[in-house]
Amino acid sequence: MDETAPTTPMASAPAPNALTDTMSDRARSLLVPVADPEAHGPTPPPAVAPVLPGRPDADRPQVRAPGHQPDIANGPPCPWCSTPNRPDRHYCARCAMPLDRTGEDTTAPAPWWRRLFGGRRRETPWAGDRPRLRRVFDRIGTWITVLVVITLVVLGFVYIPDGVQATRDHFAKRAPVSPDRITASRSFTGHKPELLIDKLSNTWWGPGISQSGQGEWIEVSFTEPTRLLDLIITPGTSTKPDQLNQSALPHRVKATITTKDGKTTTRDLTLDQGAGGQRRPFRVGEVTKVRFTIESAHAASAKKQVAIAEIEFFGPSSANRA
């Protein structure tokens, strides 16, 4: 008895190269074949160009100028663009402007109201050459500006000489001016009006009546017309403060000025209640007479009369002309 067990022949083991080939075949079967891009040429453009939906591109109108026409080469030229046209045309074939300009009456004047508000008639300017649009308010502003300028020019001619003279008087050097004659409505005994222009401050003039002496006046005269710039009035009987209570002091004085042409003007002078001379501007030209009328007084009473110690006048110095 054969102790050896029967044996079944075993299948041979696969070779390593055979397993690798089987996996490669499986992977290759999963690939999708793609055509070689170099095998085909460029893609031809579509027959219709694509456009956005709902916004089709409209064709632009083709503007064509009239071509050359040999039969009108010698026709009448257009007065605007010089293009020849047929004799039977009324408008230019190129610029569509009227060919006949004889119907326009350019010499006939426009109505007065159109000339006043609308100006002269002018040809309509071409597009691009038109002036700035002027509205009604612009015209009103122009007229107002013209009126203001004319007014300033007229006022300048009228007042500039006075302004120049006032400037000269302001910077002019002062010089004393003595009147040639002095009179008064009445005078206290021993105190004549000539004492007002004697250059002394311890002499005085008084009307000789008590209270304020309202209505009493003093008048100085100049033989030659004289230009005055300032004046100094010294109220009371003296410049010393301890003598102020001896008389009433003028408060408001009205000056009536007479010039060489006979015209009169008035000025109001207000004096303070104090001792010493009080300077006041008094710029007048070509003066022949000045009357000072007392209207009120300080410290007036039944036992006092108003008194004025001195009145001095000043005009431009002769050195200013040099």
PECORSUL-V404584 format. One line per field, one symbol per residue. ss: DSSP state (a for helix, b for strand, c for the rest). phi: phi as a letter, one per 30 degrees, with the letter a starting at -180 (. if undefined). A space follows every 50 residues. Layout:
ss->???
phi->???
This chain:
ss->cccccccccccccccaaaaaaaaaaaaaaaccccccaaaccccccccccc cccccccccccccccccccaaacccbbccccccbbcccccbccccccbcc cccccccccccaaaaaaacccccccccccccccccaaaaaaaaaaaaaaa aaaaaaaaaaaaaaaaaaaaaccbbbbcccbbbbcccbccbcaaaaaccc ccccbbccccccccccbbbbbbbbbbbbbbbbbbbcccccaaaaaacbbb bbbbbbbbbccccbbbbbbbccccccbbbbbbbbbbbbbbbbbbbbbbcc cccccbbbbbbbbbbbcaaacc
phi->.dddddccdddddddedddddddddddddddcdcdddddcdddddddcdd bddibddddddccbddddcddcdcdddddcbiddbddddcbddccidddc cdddddcdddedddddcciddbdddddjcddddccddddddddddddddd ddddddddcdedddddddddcdddbdbcddabbbdabdeibdddddbcic cccacbdibdididjdbbbcbbdcebcccbbbccdicaddddcdddadcd ccbccccccddidbbbbccccdcacjdbdbdbdbchdcbbcccdcabdhd adcbcdbbdabbcbbddddddd
